[in-house]
Amino acid sequence: MMKNPEKKYDKETKKEIDDEYNLAKGYWKKGNRIEALMLTEKTISDQGKNESSCYVHHELQGDIFYQLAEETEITNDIKRVYLFASLDAFSMFTLPCHDALKSFRGCVLSLIQLGDQLGIKKFYRKAASKAYQALSVTNSSEKYTALNKEFDGWYGYAEEKKKEKNSNAVVTVSETSTMANQMVLKKKNPFQQLKFFWVNLDDKTKRDFLVVDFRKLIEYIQNEYGKEVKRYFRKCVISLISLHWRYWKCHICSQVNYCFTDCKMHILDKHVHKYEPEFSDRPKYVDEILADMICCGDWKPVDIAQAANLINDRIKSQKEFVYVNGWCSDWPVAGDEKRETILKQFSEVLKASCPRENCTLSCTLWDWLIDYTEEHLDLPGVSGSYLDKCSFFKNPQCICFLDLKHLKHILKKFSQLTTDVRESLVSKVVNQLWENSLVKERLDLEGHTNSNLLLDKRLLCEEELELDQNETVEHYESTGIYEDVMPKGDKIVSWILDCPKIDKEFMSQMAKVAKGLHNREIWLAVLRIVQGLVRKKESYYDKRRKMLSYEKMLCEVETICDREDTRKNVNQRSTYEFALRTECEKLVGKQDDNRKYFWTVVKDVFVKLCPPVFGVLEDMECISKLSATVSNDEVKKSMLRLRKSLKEMFLLIDSKILRNECTYKKLIDVFPKLSVVEYRLVVLPLVKKFLQDKLKKMMETNSNSVAAGDSVNMQG
């Protein structure tokens, strides 16, 4: 959440921010959303530490992304990406004040839309929370009566949706509609005619057909589609000079790279805010040995009664259980379909958290799982000391001994901690766009004259066309490139007819590619989401540091209480409350965080606050005001509750941090995929259209010649 934007900063900076905001808003009103997004992003990036003063720019981005979402198809996944970007933008400024009402409104609308789109209840819960916060502001003034009514309606809607059953729908990613997957093969009667004509051509004619006269192509495009299309086409064949059909273009500073990795490094170095926590602050994830154990097991439910008998038999015979990579084949499998189903689901969740390159299973969560298993495992007649001695709980298979109720509990716990919709949604959408931006066919030049385009010779060979990994333009002699090829079959006819419709949508796509604006809106939306991940990461680590400080002082409080219990002279013992108050008084005058957190813990213990909120106390005045006596039993219970609550919170924060970092690593890889500009994507369809007409004219000329010859023969 953004700090108060009214924080003081110099007038010159404020004027600059306001001027750029007004300019960006002007672009938006004129329909130029790309320029508006680029300007706001640049302003936010340039301000750095003054980012909080740019809240109007964040709100403008939220408006633009929300508008893009509204204009996208109802069930389209790109719509959902825009909604996540809009949500992040509006979430930057949600303080309980009048200036933030627009941001609150944007947050609520985006969250409700995401809830409706994805069928996930947590979005409705968050929407209800944001609406409730906004109502605390709008209720305070008659000026906001209409807006108050809106927030009240959204709050009611979100609350109702929270209660509905079957709201946790599975997120599916639909096929992304792009120009590349709209190609329709025209297998009509003309295809058969062209196929028959092509098959009967001689080899030389077929080879020559793959040599495209560039001047005739340009003339054809102007005659068929006009000067504007010709101008865009010429921009797309600028590769005749640069010798690259494909490049990667940054959508903020227009940096051009000719390498996927260079593009990624540029974006990370220049446009993604970085935050690196101290090494000691990082939560630990399970090691590779345990991860391998988790991933290699069968995860079948164990028959408890038979297992208990087997253990007792082994104890008598002094025969040990042999584990291979954490699993023993001696345990009897239970014929329990319900337990088996839950275990299968749980194992899938666990395995998804254990890949070596992006492990998200924290040690704190795994330790909790083993502690929970040890606490709730019931093996009648088997001593716990024997299980400890044989390292029973060091192997993942111990979880397979749990009953159905406890298996459901751990599955629910893990499922909540390992779900991130953005990762799968953004990755699948971007990967689909990336696949559609790649081409199989090569397109090269004749010599250094640039008078002819040379098509992929594999078209004549009828080889399977694999993706062209070499994006550079090569030069060949127009005769030499095909002379060793023996033309086969009729696939060339299928290839030239497999062409998208050259309509307004294609022209719009072509103009974007020519200007380097391809995928820019979605690129900026993903950047917004990634920046949000970085801010989340920073806030998670900040909270974790506070939790560590709080835990340290809770240990101090427990030590003080234990010290009172262990005093040899019973008469010298004091109540826990008195001992803690005395220690608080000793800390007066010290200027460190330990003092503040110690006071906070003591206050929480006395007032029985649970869970803790980690707000540090600057003085002990509120402790002094607590005049009611707190018994030792109450202090013990309060400390126990705080300890238990803190443990649960560490499970959550560690998992969130690891999941956030995993999502971040995956999403930064999508930028080069969105930054690619592939000229052949729009050049080849026009080349195909040109060749279609050329082949048809050749066929018509041949038919006329045959008809004329037949006429002469008849007259003879």
C-alpha positions, 0 to 999 in steps of 0.5 A: 500500500502506498504511503501518503501522497501528501508527503512533502517533496519539492514544488518543481518535482510536483509540477513535473509529475502533474504536467506529465500526468495531464499530458498522459491523460490527454493521450488517453482521451484522444484514444492513444492508450499506448502513449499514455501508458508509456508516459505514466510508466516512465514517470513512475520509474524516473521518480524512484523514491518519490513514487508515492507522489505519482499516485495519479499516474497509478490511477490512470494506468488502472483506468487504462488497463480496466478499459482494455479489459472491458473491451476484450472478449468476456472469457478471454484470458488476456482480459484477466491479465489486464484486470490483474494489471488494473488491480495492481495499479489501483492497489498502490493508493488505498489509504482511508482518505477521500483522495483514495476513493477512486483507487478503492473503486477501481480495486473493488471493480477489478476484484469483482470482475476477477471473481466473476471470471475465475470463480475464486472466492478470495477475490470476493473476500478482498472486494468486500474488504476494500468496499468496507474500507471505502464505506468508512470514508464515504459514510463520513460525508453527505458529499459522497452519498451516491458513491456510498450507495455504490460501495454498499451495493458492491459490498453486498454483492461480494458478500453474497458471492462469498456464500455461494457454493461451487465458486472455486471453479478451475481456471482454464486458459482459452485459446488466444485469438491472434492473427496467426491462428486465424489462418484457414485452409481454403480447400475448395474446388480451385485447390484441386485445379491448382494442384493438378496444374502444379503437379504437371509443371516442369522442375525448372518452372517450379524452382523459378516459382520460389524466386519472388521478384521484389519489384513486382511484389511491391507493385502488386501490393500497391495495386491490390491494397494501396499505398499505405499498406505498401508503406507498412510492407516496406517497413517490415522488409527493412531487414533487407538492410539490417539483415534481421527478420526478427528482433526484440524491442523494449516497449518503454525506451525502444531499445533494440536487441537481436538476442532473447537473453540480451532483451531479458537482461535489458528489461531487468536492469533498466525497467524492473524495480529490484529488491534483494533481501539480506541472506539471513532473512530468506526462508529456507526451502527443503533440500534436494534429497527430501524433494527427491523423496517426495517426488519418487513415492507412490503415496498409497494409504497404509493399513494402520492395524496391519502396520501396527502388528507388523511393527510389533513383529519386527520388534520381536524379531529385531528386524529393521524396516528398509527404506529406499529414498524415503519409502519402504515396500513392506508397509501394507496398503489399505483398500481405502479409495477416499484416502487414496484419492486425497493422498494422490491430490496431496502428492500432486500439490507437494510435487508441484512445490518441489522442482529443483529450479523453483522449489517453493516448499519451505522448511517451516511448512514441512516441519509443521507437516511432520509435527502434525503427522506425529501428533495425530498419528495413531498406531495402537500398541506402538511406542513413540520411542521406537518410531523415533529410534527408527527415524520413522518421521524422517521419511515422507511415507509417514504421512500415508499413515494419517486417517481421512480427516487429517489428510483432508486438513493438510491438503486444504492447508497446502492448497491454500499456500501454493496457489497463484493464478497469475503465474499460470494465467500470464505464462499460458497467454504469453506462451501462446502469443510467443508460439504464434509469433514464430515462423517455420519458413525461411525468407532470404535474398538473392545475392546482394542486389535485393531484387528477389526474395527467395523462399524456403527450399524445403517447400519444394522438398516437402520436408517437415518444416521445423521452426526457423531458429535463425532469424538473420537474412542470408544471401544466395544465388537465385539459381544455386539455392534450388539447383540440387532440389528435386521438386515433389508433390503438391504441398507448395499449393497447400502452403500458398493457400494456407493464408489469413484473410488480408482484411482490416484486422490484418492491416492493423496487425501489420501496422503494429508490427511495422511500428514496433508496437506488437503486443505492447499493451499486454507487455505493459500489463505484465510489467505492472504485474511483475512490479507488483510482485516485487512490491509484495516481495518487499512487504513480505520480507518486511513483515517477516523481519518484524515477526523474527524480532517479535519472536525473539522478544517472545523468547525473552518473555518466556525466559523471564517467566521460566527464571521465576519458576526456577528460583531456589528460594520460593520466597524470592519468586514474583508473579510473571506480571511483576517480573515483566513490568520490572523488565519493561521499566529497565528498558526505558531510555534505550533506543533500539528495536528490541526494547520496542518489540519487548514492550509490544510482546508484554502488552500483547501477553497482558491483553491476551491479544492473538494473533499479534499485529507487530505494531511497535510501542514507542513507550510503555505508557499503555502497559502502565495503564493496564492496572488489572492483575494478570495471573501466572496461568493467564500469562502462560496461556497467552504466551502459548497462544502467541507462540502457536499463532506466530508459528502459523504465521511463519508457515504462511509468510515463508510459503508466500515469499517462496511462491512469490519468488518462483512466480517472479522468476517465471514471469520475467522470462515472458518479457522477451516473448512479448518483445519479439517483432517478427517481420515474416509474420506479416510479410509471408501472408502478402507473399503467399497472396501474390503467389496465389494470383501468380499461379492462377494467372499461369494456369489461366495462360496455360488454359488459354494456350491449350484452348488456342492450340485446340482451335487451330487443330480443329481448323486444320 
